[in-house]
Amino acid sequence: MIDRRRFVAMLALVPACAVPAGRGHAAEPAYLGYSRTLLSSLPAGARFRPDLEDYLDGLASAARRQNGRDGLTASALLRDGARTQAVEMLKGDFVGHYSQAGYRFSQRFLAFAGDGHGAYGENVARDRSAGPVDKTKARRLFQQWLDSGGHRRNLMTRYYRFVSTGALQYGHHLYAAQIFWEK
């Protein structure tokens, strides 16, 4: 079930989204095509930040270890899924777990990963404060997830073993989606 709590802070954040294991949906193949189109036609001036994706993956793993949980293994499996949601948020000027075309997080996850991965969840955020898009901005964005009860619970879910992060820079803005899953 999707946790729909709202969190209002200086940075725009939405509630963490966690989904139990489930069956596939007919919309999944359509979403893959939709995703490929978005990833191949970024808005002018937008670019992915693999350096910050790796950094945010590492922050998630370190935060879990500091709180008595197993670390996470960074995986490319859902990197495009996370990146697609970051593009969606930029293009639609929103932060959320649905795509502008109406695809739910569960549909997006299953399109890239398929069934059999156990529980899965997502944290999304954007930071549009002035200043360079660097590790300091990424750390500040990640701290907002830690400071939000729903996002923190999602990050610390004991079943999760893997993480994929998508980070998109547009000017001095940073959009990020972080996807977690069990197996």
C-alpha positions, 0 to 999 in steps of 0.5 A: 500500500502506498503511504500518502503522508504529506511532508512540507519543508523548505525543500519540496518532498513527498511521502515515501512510497512502499509497496509489498510484492505483487503481480505484474500489470498490463501497463508495464510494457507501455511504461517502458516505451514511455520511459525510453522516450523521456530519457532520450529527450531531456529538456534543454540544459538538463543532465543526469549526474552519475556522480551524485547518483553514486554518492546518494546510493552510498549515503543511503547505505551508510545511513542504514549501517549507522542505524543497525541495518544492513547496507544496500548494494547499488544496482543499475537495474532500476537506474533508468526507472529512477531517472525517468521519475526525476525527468517527470518531476522536472518536466511537470514541476512536481514531486511525486510517485505517479508519472504525468501519464498516470503510471503508479510507482508499482507499475513503474517498478515492475516495468523495469524489474518484473515480479519476484523482487519482494518489497520495494519502495521509493523516495523522491525529492527536489532541491531548488535552492541557489548554489552549485549542484554538488555533493553538499546539495545532494547531502542536504537533499538526502538529509531531508529524507532522513528528517522526514518520518515516512522517508526515513522509515522507507529507507530503513525498511529491513527487507531492502537490499538494493538501491538505484538512484536517479539524479537530474540537474537542471540549472541549480536544481537537483531532482532525485528518485531513490528506489529500494527493493528486497531481492 
